[in-house]
Structure formats: structure tokens, C-alpha cells
Amino acid sequence: MARSTMEVAFLGTQMTQVDDTKYAKVFYGDEPDGKTEHGLSIIGMAIAEDAADEVFAAGAQFAPLELVRITFDVARGGQNKGKNLALYIEAVTPKGQATKPAAQPGQQQPKPAEAPKA
């Protein structure tokens, strides 16, 4: 089994419980293919059963279209296709750590104002 990560636009998490089994998914947006869809392509990924509660609850902290990083396992699926199972989801830029734009080379930094003289 392989493990991977990807950064995508967050759309939501969903959980359904039938008897004693939980079915959970994370939904994210991707670039449209321009042939069968326009705007935002909506993709769902199953959440691993042992991570379902944690990943589902984490979805409550993200705004729609916020950039998130999903860590997932790629298990062998039917017909030699991979089956992605989400394990963890986090914000790409954690709240409170917004980056300040860096000064461009050649630009002058503003000078602090001088204190008035008495």
C-alpha cells in the first residue's frame, strides 16, 4: 500500500452510518476537464474506517474552497485500479499564519516617521 498527499480545494465531509458500519467521504474540488464539466469538478474520496470520526470532524473547521492537504493511502482496488482512502486532512496555511508578501528586490522599504522635535 502506498501513501500520498495532495493539496485541493475543500468542499465538505459526509458521514452515514448503517447498522454498525460508518461510510465517510471527503469532497474536494479539482480543475474541470472542459469536456464534461465546467467550473469546478467535484470529487469524493472515501475515508479510511479507522480515521472516519477524526477526518469527518476536521471538516467542520474549513471554509468552502479553502486549500487543504489530504493524506491518503492508495490500496489496490478492483481491475488493478487504486482505491484512495483519506487518513488525515489539514489546512495548507494554518489559521493565524498568513504569509506577508515579501518585498520585491529593488523596492525601497518605507522609512519610519521621525519623532517630532521639541
N, CA, C and O atoms as a MOPAC input file, in Angstrom:
PM7 MOZYME 1SCF
protein

 N      0.85200 1    -1.17400 1     0.00000 1
 C      0.00000 1     0.00000 1     0.00000 1
 C      0.90000 1     1.24000 1     0.00000 1
 O      1.88100 1     1.30200 1     0.74100 1
 N      0.56700 1     2.19900 1    -0.81400 1
 C      1.33400 1     3.44400 1    -0.91000 1
 C      0.60400 1     4.54100 1    -0.15600 1
 O     -0.60900 1     4.47400 1     0.04200 1
 N      1.35000 1     5.54900 1     0.26100 1
 C      0.76500 1     6.71100 1     0.94000 1
 C      1.14300 1     7.94800 1     0.14000 1
 O      2.25600 1     8.05000 1    -0.37600 1
 N      0.20800 1     8.88900 1     0.04100 1
 C      0.45000 1    10.10200 1    -0.72700 1
 C     -0.29800 1    11.26300 1    -0.09100 1
 O     -1.11000 1    11.07200 1     0.81400 1
 N     -0.01600 1    12.47300 1    -0.57400 1
 C     -0.73700 1    13.67700 1    -0.15300 1
 C     -1.08200 1    14.49200 1    -1.38700 1
 O     -0.44600 1    14.36400 1    -2.43300 1
 N     -2.09000 1    15.32600 1    -1.24900 1
 C     -2.42500 1    16.26300 1    -2.31700 1
 C     -3.05000 1    17.50400 1    -1.69700 1
 O     -3.63500 1    17.45500 1    -0.61500 1
 N     -2.91200 1    18.60700 1    -2.40300 1
 C     -3.49500 1    19.87200 1    -1.96400 1
 C     -4.62800 1    20.21700 1    -2.91900 1
 O     -4.44100 1    20.30000 1    -4.13300 1
 N     -5.81500 1    20.41600 1    -2.33500 1
 C     -7.01800 1    20.62900 1    -3.13600 1
 C     -7.93800 1    21.63400 1    -2.44200 1
 O     -7.72900 1    21.98000 1    -1.28000 1
 N     -8.94600 1    22.09400 1    -3.15700 1
 C     -9.95300 1    22.99600 1    -2.59200 1
 C    -10.99200 1    22.16100 1    -1.84500 1
 O    -11.61900 1    21.27700 1    -2.42900 1
 N    -11.17100 1    22.44000 1    -0.56200 1
 C    -12.09100 1    21.68100 1     0.29700 1
 C    -13.54100 1    22.02200 1    -0.01300 1
 O    -13.88600 1    23.19100 1    -0.18700 1
 N    -14.39200 1    20.99700 1    -0.08200 1
 C    -15.82500 1    21.20800 1    -0.27800 1
 C    -16.64600 1    20.71000 1     0.90800 1
 O    -17.62700 1    21.35300 1     1.28200 1
 N    -16.27200 1    19.59000 1     1.50500 1
 C    -17.04600 1    19.11200 1     2.64200 1
 C    -16.69500 1    17.68500 1     3.02800 1
 O    -15.98500 1    16.98500 1     2.30600 1
 N    -17.20800 1    17.26500 1     4.18400 1
 C    -17.11300 1    15.87500 1     4.61600 1
 C    -18.52900 1    15.37900 1     4.87100 1
 O    -19.43200 1    16.16200 1     5.16800 1
 N    -18.71000 1    14.07500 1     4.74900 1
 C    -20.02900 1    13.48400 1     4.90700 1
 C    -19.87700 1    12.13000 1     5.57900 1
 O    -18.94800 1    11.38100 1     5.27500 1
 N    -20.80100 1    11.80900 1     6.50700 1
 C    -20.77400 1    10.50100 1     7.15000 1
 C    -22.19000 1     9.94900 1     7.23000 1
 O    -23.14000 1    10.65500 1     7.56700 1
 N    -22.30000 1     8.67000 1     6.91200 1
 C    -23.55300 1     7.94300 1     7.01300 1
 C    -23.26700 1     6.67900 1     7.80300 1
 O    -22.25200 1     6.02000 1     7.57600 1
 N    -24.14700 1     6.33500 1     8.72500 1
 C    -23.95300 1     5.12000 1     9.49800 1
 C    -25.13100 1     4.19000 1     9.22600 1
 O    -26.29200 1     4.56800 1     9.38400 1
 N    -24.80500 1     2.96400 1     8.81300 1
 C    -25.80200 1     1.93300 1     8.57300 1
 C    -25.45600 1     0.76700 1     9.48600 1
 O    -24.39800 1     0.15100 1     9.35800 1
 N    -26.36100 1     0.47700 1    10.40600 1
 C    -26.11300 1    -0.53200 1    11.43500 1
 C    -24.84000 1    -0.16200 1    12.19000 1
 O    -24.78800 1     0.89600 1    12.81700 1
 N    -23.82800 1    -0.99600 1    12.14300 1
 C    -22.58400 1    -0.71000 1    12.86700 1
 C    -21.45700 1    -0.26700 1    11.93800 1
 O    -20.29800 1    -0.22200 1    12.34900 1
 N    -21.78600 1     0.05800 1    10.69800 1
 C    -20.76600 1     0.42600 1     9.72500 1
 C    -20.88600 1     1.91200 1     9.37900 1
 O    -21.97400 1     2.41100 1     9.09200 1
 N    -19.73600 1     2.61400 1     9.41300 1
 C    -19.69800 1     4.03400 1     9.04100 1
 C    -19.16200 1     4.16700 1     7.61700 1
 O    -18.16300 1     3.55200 1     7.24600 1
 N    -19.85100 1     4.98200 1     6.84200 1
 C    -19.40200 1     5.30800 1     5.49300 1
 C    -19.11700 1     6.80600 1     5.48400 1
 O    -20.02700 1     7.62000 1     5.64300 1
 N    -17.86100 1     7.15900 1     5.29900 1
 C    -17.47300 1     8.56700 1     5.34400 1
 C    -16.72900 1     8.94100 1     4.07200 1
 O    -16.00300 1     8.13400 1     3.49300 1
 N    -16.93000 1    10.20200 1     3.64800 1
 C    -16.26300 1    10.71900 1     2.44900 1
 C    -15.82200 1    12.14400 1     2.68700 1
 O    -16.41700 1    12.87600 1     3.47700 1
 N    -14.77000 1    12.52400 1     1.99100 1
 C    -14.34700 1    13.90700 1     1.92600 1
 C    -14.52000 1    14.32400 1     0.46400 1
 O    -14.16400 1    13.58000 1    -0.45000 1
 N    -15.06800 1    15.51500 1     0.25800 1
 C    -15.28600 1    16.02000 1    -1.09400 1
 C    -14.36100 1    17.20500 1    -1.34200 1
 O    -14.18200 1    18.06200 1    -0.47600 1
 N    -13.78100 1    17.24100 1    -2.52500 1
 C    -12.88300 1    18.33700 1    -2.88000 1
 C    -13.09600 1    18.72400 1    -4.33200 1
 O    -13.65400 1    17.96900 1    -5.12800 1
 N    -12.63600 1    19.92000 1    -4.64700 1
 C    -12.78400 1    20.43500 1    -5.99900 1
 C    -11.48900 1    20.30700 1    -6.77300 1
 O    -10.39700 1    20.38700 1    -6.21200 1
 N    -11.63100 1    20.11000 1    -8.05400 1
 C    -10.47800 1    19.97800 1    -8.93000 1
 C    -10.75100 1    20.78600 1   -10.19900 1
 O    -11.88000 1    21.20700 1   -10.44800 1
 N     -9.72600 1    20.99100 1   -10.97700 1
 C     -9.88000 1    21.71400 1   -12.23600 1
 C    -10.81400 1    20.92700 1   -13.15100 1
 O    -10.68700 1    19.70600 1   -13.24800 1
 N    -11.75000 1    21.59800 1   -13.82300 1
 C    -12.64800 1    20.89000 1   -14.73800 1
 C    -11.89500 1    20.41800 1   -15.97900 1
 O    -10.87100 1    20.99000 1   -16.35300 1
 N    -12.41100 1    19.37900 1   -16.60400 1
 C    -11.74200 1    18.86900 1   -17.80500 1
 C    -12.13300 1    19.63300 1   -19.06200 1
 O    -11.50600 1    19.45700 1   -20.10700 1
 N    -13.16200 1    20.48100 1   -18.98000 1
 C    -13.56300 1    21.29400 1   -20.13300 1
 C    -14.37900 1    20.53200 1   -21.16400 1
 O    -14.86000 1    21.12800 1   -22.12800 1
 N    -14.54300 1    19.22700 1   -20.98100 1
 C    -15.31600 1    18.42100 1   -21.93000 1
 C    -16.64200 1    17.98600 1   -21.32100 1
 O    -17.69200 1    18.08900 1   -21.95500 1
 N    -16.58200 1    17.49900 1   -20.08800 1
 C    -17.80200 1    17.00500 1   -19.44800 1
 C    -18.25600 1    17.89500 1   -18.30300 1
 O    -19.34900 1    17.71200 1   -17.76700 1
 N    -17.42000 1    18.86200 1   -17.92300 1
 C    -17.78800 1    19.75200 1   -16.82000 1
 C    -17.06300 1    21.08500 1   -16.95600 1
 O    -15.96800 1    21.16600 1   -17.51200 1
 N    -17.69400 1    22.11400 1   -16.44100 1
 C    -17.12200 1    23.45500 1   -16.42000 1
 C    -17.23800 1    23.97800 1   -15.00500 1
 O    -18.09300 1    23.51700 1   -14.24800 1
 N    -16.40400 1    24.92600 1   -14.63100 1
 C    -16.43300 1    25.46300 1   -13.27000 1
 C    -15.51500 1    24.66100 1   -12.38200 1
 O    -14.29500 1    24.72000 1   -12.53800 1
 N    -16.07100 1    23.91900 1   -11.46100 1
 C    -15.28800 1    23.14900 1   -10.50600 1
 C    -15.71800 1    21.69400 1   -10.57600 1
 O    -16.90900 1    21.39200 1   -10.50700 1
 N    -14.75900 1    20.79400 1   -10.71300 1
 C    -15.04600 1    19.37600 1   -10.72900 1
 C    -15.16000 1    18.89200 1    -9.28800 1
 O    -14.25500 1    19.14100 1    -8.49200 1
 N    -16.23700 1    18.21400 1    -8.93200 1
 C    -16.45000 1    17.72500 1    -7.56900 1
 C    -16.04800 1    16.25900 1    -7.50600 1
 O    -16.56200 1    15.42600 1    -8.25200 1
 N    -15.11500 1    15.95700 1    -6.59500 1
 C    -14.60000 1    14.59900 1    -6.45600 1
 C    -14.76200 1    14.16700 1    -5.00900 1
 O    -14.51700 1    14.94700 1    -4.08900 1
 N    -15.17500 1    12.92600 1    -4.81100 1
 C    -15.31000 1    12.36700 1    -3.47800 1
 C    -14.25400 1    11.29600 1    -3.24400 1
 O    -13.90100 1    10.55200 1    -4.15800 1
 N    -13.75700 1    11.22300 1    -2.02500 1
 C    -12.78600 1    10.19800 1    -1.65100 1
 C    -13.27900 1     9.54900 1    -0.36400 1
 O    -13.63400 1    10.24000 1     0.59100 1
 N    -13.29800 1     8.23300 1    -0.34200 1
 C    -13.68900 1     7.52400 1     0.87500 1
 C    -12.66700 1     7.80500 1     1.97500 1
 O    -11.48200 1     8.00400 1     1.70700 1
 N    -13.14800 1     7.81600 1     3.20900 1
 C    -12.27000 1     8.00000 1     4.36500 1
 C    -12.05000 1     6.63300 1     4.98800 1
 O    -12.99800 1     5.86400 1     5.14900 1
 N    -10.80800 1     6.32300 1     5.34000 1
 C    -10.49200 1     5.04300 1     5.97800 1
 C    -11.35700 1     4.87600 1     7.22400 1
 O    -11.56700 1     5.83000 1     7.97300 1
 N    -11.85400 1     3.66800 1     7.44100 1
 C    -12.79200 1     3.41900 1     8.53800 1
 C    -12.23300 1     3.82200 1     9.89900 1
 O    -12.95900 1     4.38400 1    10.71900 1
 N    -10.95600 1     3.54500 1    10.15100 1
 C    -10.37400 1     3.87000 1    11.45800 1
 C    -10.08900 1     5.35900 1    11.62600 1
 O     -9.78600 1     5.79600 1    12.73600 1
 N    -10.17800 1     6.16000 1    10.54600 1
 C     -9.96000 1     7.60500 1    10.63000 1
 C    -11.24600 1     8.39100 1    10.37700 1
 O    -11.21700 1     9.62000 1    10.32500 1
 N    -12.37100 1     7.69500 1    10.22000 1
 C    -13.61600 1     8.34000 1     9.81300 1
 C    -14.05400 1     9.45500 1    10.75500 1
 O    -14.37700 1    10.55200 1    10.29900 1
 N    -14.07100 1     9.19700 1    12.06000 1
 C    -14.53600 1    10.21900 1    13.00700 1
 C    -13.63700 1    11.44600 1    12.99500 1
 O    -14.12500 1    12.57600 1    12.99500 1
 N    -12.32600 1    11.22900 1    12.98500 1
 C    -11.35900 1    12.34000 1    13.03800 1
 C    -11.42200 1    13.20000 1    11.77500 1
 O    -11.46800 1    14.42700 1    11.86500 1
 N    -11.42600 1    12.57000 1    10.61000 1
 C    -11.44900 1    13.32900 1     9.36100 1
 C    -12.79400 1    14.03000 1     9.18400 1
 O    -12.84000 1    15.17900 1     8.74500 1
 N    -13.87500 1    13.35600 1     9.52000 1
 C    -15.19200 1    13.97500 1     9.42000 1
 C    -15.27000 1    15.21700 1    10.30400 1
 O    -15.73100 1    16.26800 1     9.85700 1
 N    -14.82200 1    15.10300 1    11.55900 1
 C    -14.85800 1    16.24200 1    12.48500 1
 C    -13.95100 1    17.37400 1    12.01000 1
 O    -14.29200 1    18.54500 1    12.17800 1
 N    -12.81000 1    17.04600 1    11.42300 1
 C    -11.88300 1    18.07500 1    10.94000 1
 C    -12.52700 1    18.92500 1     9.85000 1
 O    -12.18700 1    20.09900 1     9.70300 1
 N    -13.44300 1    18.35500 1     9.09200 1
 C    -14.10500 1    19.09900 1     8.02300 1
 C    -14.87200 1    20.31300 1     8.50200 1
 O    -15.11600 1    21.23500 1     7.72400 1
 N    -15.25900 1    20.33200 1     9.77800 1
 C    -16.02400 1    21.46100 1    10.31700 1
 C    -15.19200 1    22.72900 1    10.43000 1
 O    -15.75700 1    23.81800 1    10.52400 1
 N    -13.87100 1    22.62100 1    10.42300 1
 C    -13.02400 1    23.80000 1    10.62200 1
 C    -12.60700 1    24.49300 1     9.32700 1
 O    -11.95800 1    25.53800 1     9.37600 1
 N    -12.96500 1    23.93300 1     8.16800 1
 C    -12.53100 1    24.51300 1     6.89800 1
 C    -13.66300 1    25.25900 1     6.20800 1
 O    -14.81800 1    24.83500 1     6.24100 1
 N    -13.31500 1    26.37000 1     5.58700 1
 C    -14.27600 1    27.14500 1     4.79100 1
 C    -14.39000 1    26.50400 1     3.40500 1
 O    -13.43600 1    25.88100 1     2.93700 1
 N    -15.52400 1    26.64500 1     2.75200 1
 C    -15.63300 1    26.13900 1     1.38900 1
 C    -14.54100 1    26.73100 1     0.49700 1
 O    -14.27400 1    27.93300 1     0.53200 1
 N    -13.93600 1    25.89100 1    -0.27600 1
 C    -12.86000 1    26.21000 1    -1.22300 1
 C    -11.52100 1    26.54200 1    -0.54300 1
 O    -10.57600 1    26.94400 1    -1.22200 1
 N    -11.42600 1    26.38000 1     0.77900 1
 C    -10.14500 1    26.57300 1     1.46000 1
 C     -9.17900 1    25.48500 1     0.98000 1
 O     -9.57300 1    24.33400 1     0.79300 1
 N     -7.92700 1    25.85700 1     0.78500 1
 C     -6.92300 1    24.90100 1     0.32700 1
 C     -6.52800 1    23.98900 1     1.48100 1
 O     -6.07000 1    24.45700 1     2.52400 1
 N     -6.70900 1    22.67500 1     1.28800 1
 C     -6.38100 1    21.69400 1     2.31600 1
 C     -5.41300 1    20.65800 1     1.76000 1
 O     -5.29700 1    20.47400 1     0.54800 1
 N     -4.73000 1    19.99500 1     2.66500 1
 C     -3.82200 1    18.90000 1     2.31000 1
 C     -4.45300 1    17.61000 1     2.82700 1
 O     -4.71300 1    17.47600 1     4.02300 1
 N     -4.69700 1    16.67000 1     1.92900 1
 C     -5.27100 1    15.37800 1     2.30100 1
 C     -4.17600 1    14.32400 1     2.21100 1
 O     -3.52500 1    14.17700 1     1.17600 1
 N     -3.97900 1    13.59200 1     3.30600 1
 C     -3.06100 1    12.45500 1     3.31700 1
 C     -3.91900 1    11.20800 1     3.14000 1
 O     -4.92800 1    11.04500 1     3.82700 1
 N     -3.52800 1    10.33800 1     2.23100 1
 C     -4.34300 1     9.16800 1     1.93600 1
 C     -3.49300 1     7.96200 1     1.57200 1
 O     -2.36400 1     8.09300 1     1.10100 1
 N     -4.06100 1     6.78700 1     1.80100 1
 C     -3.45500 1     5.53200 1     1.37400 1
 C     -4.03900 1     5.16200 1     0.03200 1
 O     -5.21100 1     5.41700 1    -0.24400 1
 N     -3.20800 1     4.55400 1    -0.80100 1
 C     -3.66100 1     4.04600 1    -2.08400 1
 C     -3.61400 1     2.52200 1    -1.97600 1
 O     -2.54000 1     1.91900 1    -1.98700 1
 N     -4.78600 1     1.91600 1    -1.87300 1
 C     -4.88300 1     0.46600 1    -1.76200 1
 C     -5.25800 1    -0.10200 1    -3.12900 1
 O     -5.82500 1     0.59100 1    -3.97400 1
 N     -4.93800 1    -1.34600 1    -3.32000 1
 C     -5.31000 1    -1.98600 1    -4.58900 1
 C     -6.81800 1    -2.17300 1    -4.61100 1
 O     -7.40400 1    -2.72900 1    -3.68100 1
 N     -7.43100 1    -1.70600 1    -5.67600 1
 C     -8.86800 1    -1.85500 1    -5.84500 1
 C     -9.15900 1    -2.88300 1    -6.91900 1
 O     -8.27100 1    -3.63600 1    -7.32000 1
 N    -10.38200 1    -2.91900 1    -7.37900 1
 C    -10.75900 1    -3.85400 1    -8.43500 1
 C    -10.16600 1    -3.45900 1    -9.76900 1
 O     -9.87000 1    -2.28600 1    -9.99800 1
 N     -9.99000 1    -4.42700 1   -10.65000 1
 C     -9.48100 1    -4.22400 1   -12.00800 1
 C     -8.14900 1    -3.47600 1   -12.02100 1
 O     -7.90300 1    -2.64700 1   -12.89700 1
 N     -7.29200 1    -3.77300 1   -11.04300 1
 C     -5.95400 1    -3.17200 1   -10.93400 1
 C     -5.97300 1    -1.65200 1   -10.84100 1
 O     -5.02900 1    -0.99100 1   -11.27200 1
 N     -7.03500 1    -1.09900 1   -10.28500 1
 C     -7.11500 1     0.33800 1   -10.06300 1
 C     -6.83400 1     0.62600 1    -8.60500 1
 O     -7.11700 1    -0.19700 1    -7.73400 1
 N     -6.27800 1     1.79100 1    -8.34100 1
 C     -6.03200 1     2.19300 1    -6.96200 1
 C     -7.30600 1     2.67900 1    -6.29600 1
 O     -8.18200 1     3.25100 1    -6.94500 1
 N     -7.39900 1     2.44700 1    -4.99900 1
 C     -8.53800 1     2.92300 1    -4.21000 1
 C     -7.97200 1     3.85200 1    -3.15300 1
 O     -7.23600 1     3.41100 1    -2.27000 1
 N     -8.30600 1     5.13500 1    -3.23200 1
 C     -7.78400 1     6.12400 1    -2.28900 1
 C     -8.64400 1     6.15400 1    -1.03000 1
 O     -9.87100 1     6.22000 1    -1.10400 1
 N     -7.97900 1     6.10500 1     0.13700 1
 C     -8.66400 1     6.17000 1     1.42200 1
 C     -8.04300 1     7.28800 1     2.24500 1
 O     -6.88400 1     7.19400 1     2.64900 1
 N     -8.81100 1     8.34700 1     2.49600 1
 C     -8.30900 1     9.50000 1     3.24700 1
 C     -7.99700 1     9.10200 1     4.68300 1
 O     -8.75200 1     8.36300 1     5.31500 1
 N     -6.86500 1     9.60700 1     5.19300 1
 C     -6.43200 1     9.32100 1     6.56100 1
 C     -6.41100 1    10.56300 1     7.43400 1
 O     -6.65300 1    10.49000 1     8.63900 1
 N     -6.11400 1    11.72500 1     6.80800 1
 C     -5.89700 1    12.94900 1     7.57900 1
 C     -6.12900 1    14.13600 1     6.66700 1
 O     -5.84300 1    14.08000 1     5.47100 1
 N     -6.64900 1    15.21000 1     7.23800 1
 C     -6.87600 1    16.42900 1     6.46300 1
 C     -6.44700 1    17.62100 1     7.30900 1
 O     -6.74400 1    17.69200 1     8.50200 1
 N     -5.74400 1    18.55800 1     6.67400 1
 C     -5.26100 1    19.74100 1     7.38900 1
 C     -5.24600 1    20.92300 1     6.44000 1
 O     -5.19800 1    20.75300 1     5.22200 1
 N     -5.28700 1    22.13100 1     7.00700 1
 C     -5.20100 1    23.34600 1     6.19900 1
 C     -3.78500 1    23.48100 1     5.64700 1
 O     -2.81200 1    23.18000 1     6.33800 1
 N     -3.67800 1    23.93000 1     4.41400 1
 C     -2.34900 1    24.15300 1     3.82700 1
 C     -1.66600 1    25.31000 1     4.54500 1
 O     -0.48000 1    25.23200 1     4.86300 1
 N     -2.41400 1    26.39200 1     4.80200 1
 C     -1.89800 1    27.52200 1     5.56900 1
 C     -2.71100 1    27.59500 1     6.85500 1
 O     -3.84800 1    28.06800 1     6.83700 1
 N     -2.14500 1    27.13500 1     7.97200 1
 C     -2.89700 1    27.16200 1     9.22900 1
 C     -3.35800 1    28.57600 1     9.57000 1
 O     -2.65900 1    29.55100 1     9.29200 1
 N     -4.53200 1    28.67600 1    10.17100 1
 C     -5.07500 1    29.98000 1    10.55000 1
 C     -4.09700 1    30.68900 1    11.48000 1
 O     -3.49100 1    30.06500 1    12.35100 1
 N     -3.95100 1    31.98600 1    11.28900 1
 C     -3.03700 1    32.76800 1    12.11900 1
 C     -1.61800 1    32.77100 1    11.59100 1
 O     -0.74900 1    33.43100 1    12.16100 1
 N     -1.36800 1    32.04500 1    10.51500 1
 C     -0.02900 1    32.02400 1     9.94000 1
 C     -0.04600 1    32.51700 1     8.50300 1
 O      0.69700 1    32.02100 1     7.65700 1
 N     -0.88500 1    33.47900 1     8.23900 1
 C     -0.95000 1    34.03900 1     6.89400 1
 C      0.40100 1    34.65200 1     6.54800 1
 O      1.03100 1    35.31000 1     7.37600 1
 N      0.82200 1    34.43100 1     5.34300 1
 C      2.12800 1    34.93100 1     4.94100 1
 C      2.01900 1    36.37900 1     4.49200 1
 O      1.05400 1    36.76600 1     3.83300 1
 N      3.02400 1    37.18000 1     4.85700 1
 C      3.08800 1    38.57500 1     4.41000 1
 C      3.81500 1    38.59700 1     3.07700 1
 O      4.76800 1    37.84300 1     2.88100 1
 N      3.38600 1    39.44100 1     2.16700 1
 C      4.09700 1    39.49600 1     0.88900 1
 C      5.52500 1    39.99600 1     1.10800 1
 O      5.75700 1    40.96900 1     1.82600 1
 N      6.45700 1    39.32000 1     0.48300 1
 C      7.86600 1    39.70500 1     0.61100 1
 C      8.14500 1    40.92600 1    -0.26400 1
 O      7.52000 1    41.10700 1    -1.30900 1
 N      9.07300 1    41.74600 1     0.16600 1
 C      9.45100 1    42.93000 1    -0.61400 1
 C     10.17200 1    42.48300 1    -1.87600 1
 O     11.01000 1    41.58200 1    -1.83500 1
 N      9.85000 1    43.10700 1    -2.98200 1
 C     10.49100 1    42.78700 1    -4.24000 1
 C     11.88600 1    43.40700 1    -4.27400 1
 O     12.08300 1    44.50400 1    -3.75000 1
 N     12.84200 1    42.73300 1    -4.87400 1
 C     14.17600 1    43.32500 1    -4.98100 1
 C     14.11000 1    44.65700 1    -5.72100 1
 O     13.38800 1    44.78800 1    -6.70900 1
 N     14.84800 1    45.62400 1    -5.25300 1
 C     14.88300 1    46.92300 1    -5.88900 1
 C     13.85000 1    47.88900 1    -5.33000 1
 O     13.92100 1    49.08700 1    -5.60400 1
 N     12.89000 1    47.39400 1    -4.54900 1
 C     11.90400 1    48.28500 1    -3.95400 1
 C     12.45600 1    48.81700 1    -2.64000 1
 O     13.14600 1    48.11400 1    -1.90100 1
 N     12.13800 1    50.06000 1    -2.37400 1
 C     12.59000 1    50.65700 1    -1.12400 1
 C     11.58700 1    50.34900 1    -0.03000 1
 O     10.37500 1    50.39100 1    -0.24200 1
 N     12.11200 1    50.04200 1     1.13000 1
 C     11.26300 1    49.82500 1     2.28800 1
 C     10.83800 1    51.18200 1     2.83900 1
 O     11.65000 1    52.10800 1     2.84500 1
 N      9.61100 1    51.33500 1     3.29700 1
 C      9.19900 1    52.61800 1     3.87000 1
 C     10.01800 1    52.93000 1     5.10800 1
 O     10.31300 1    52.05200 1     5.91800 1
 N     10.38000 1    54.20700 1     5.23800 1
 C     11.18600 1    54.62500 1     6.38600 1
 C     10.24800 1    55.01600 1     7.53200 1
 O      9.19900 1    55.61800 1     7.30400 1
 N     10.62700 1    54.67300 1     8.74900 1
 C      9.78100 1    55.06000 1     9.88200 1
 C      9.76600 1    56.58100 1    10.00600 1
 O     10.76100 1    57.25100 1     9.73200 1
 N      8.62700 1    57.10700 1    10.42200 1
 C      8.49200 1    58.55000 1    10.58800 1
 C      9.34900 1    59.01200 1    11.76400 1
 O      9.44200 1    58.34200 1    12.79200 1
 N      9.96500 1    60.16700 1    11.58500 1
 C     10.80200 1    60.70100 1    12.67200 1
 C      9.91500 1    61.29900 1    13.75000 1
 O      8.84500 1    61.84200 1    13.47700 1
 N     10.37700 1    61.18700 1    14.94500 1
 C      9.62800 1    61.77500 1    16.07600 1
 C      9.71600 1    63.28200 1    15.99800 1
 O     10.77000 1    63.80500 1    15.63400 1
 N      8.64500 1    64.01200 1    16.32700 1
 C      8.68500 1    65.46100 1    16.28100 1
 C      9.70500 1    66.00400 1    17.29800 1
 O      9.85000 1    65.48300 1    18.40400 1
 N     10.40200 1    67.06900 1    16.87900 1
 C     11.40300 1    67.66700 1    17.77300 1
 C     10.75000 1    68.76200 1    18.61400 1
 O      9.90300 1    69.52000 1    18.14100 1
 N     11.16200 1    68.81600 1    19.84400 1
 C     10.57300 1    69.81400 1    20.75700 1
 C     11.32200 1    71.10800 1    20.72900 1
 O     10.95800 1    72.04800 1    21.43700 1

